[in-house]
Amino acid sequence: MATRSTPKPPQTLCVVSVGYTQILLPADVGLKLAGLLRGAVEVKRRYDTEAHREIFEIEDELRVEYSSIKADQVRRAAAQPPVAPPLLALCHELPKLPRPSKLL
């Protein structure tokens, strides 16, 4: 006698926002991450030429936000065609210059 498999419940998901970055995670992992980042601060890294080492300057408290979402809210972004860097596009439009010997 074959047994019916019970359908899996949809995975509970979340988005953790850290600063201006959003990260999609399973809800239980997202809760842990948000908890670990509580109390963290943003820093700016720079090189101190007098001390000859890197220093980290505290800027502000890190913005961390947790949002529960449903699986049907997630979509894969449509593939975008690669865009040529503007400088390369300009190089193809430049006229060919005569060789220096022909200028004299």
N, C-alpha and C positions, 0 to 999 in steps of 0.2 A: 504494500500500500504506500503510495507516494505521499509525502508530507508537503504541505504548502508552506512555502517560506513566507514569513511575515514581512511586509514591506518595512524597509528601514525608515525611521523617522528622519525628516530633513535635518541636516546638520545646522546647528545654531551658530550663526556667524556674527561677527562684529567688525567695526572699523575703529581702530585706535588712531586718533590724530595726534601727531607729535610735531608741534610747530606748524609748518605748512605742508607736512607730509601725511598722507592717509595710508594706513596699512590694513589690509583685509586679513583677518585671522579667525580661527575657530574661537567661539566666545570664551571658553575656559582659558585659553592661552592669552587672549586679549585682556581678560581681567587680571591675570598675573602680571602681564607687561605693564598695564596702567598702574598697578600697585607698586611695581618696582621703580617706576619713573616718578612716583609721587615725591615731591620735595627736591627733584633734580633742578639744576639751573643751567641756562644757556651760557656758554663761554665763547670768547673770541681768542683764537690762538695767534700769537705773534712772536717774533724773535726779538729778544732783548740783546742788542749789540754790546751793551756794557757788560752784562752778565754772561754773554756768549751761550745763551740757552733759550729754549722756548719758554714763554710764560702764558698763562691762561687767565684772561681778565673776565670776571663775572659780569654778565650783562643784565640778565633778567631771569625771573622764574620761568621754567619751561612750561609751555602750554600743552597739557595732555588731556585729551577728551576721549571718552568711551561711548560708542553708539551701537546698540544692538540692531541688527538688520535681518531681513528674511532672505533666504537663498534666491528667491525669484527677483530680488532687487539687484543682483549681480549680473553684469554683462561684460563680455570681452570687447575691448575697443576694436573698431574696424581698423584693418591694416592701412597705414598711410604710405603713399609712395615716397621714396627717399627724396629729399630736397637737396639740390646742389648748393654748396656754400656760395654766397654771393660773389666772393672774389673769383672763384673758378668760372662762374657764369660770365663775369666781366672779361676775363682773359680770352674767352672764345670770341668775344665781340670786337676785340682790338684789331685795328687794321695792321697788316704786315708792313713793317718799316724796311726801307731799302738798306742794303749792307753799307757799312761806313765807306768802303772804297768807291762806291757809286755816288756818294754825296760830294766828293771833292771834284 
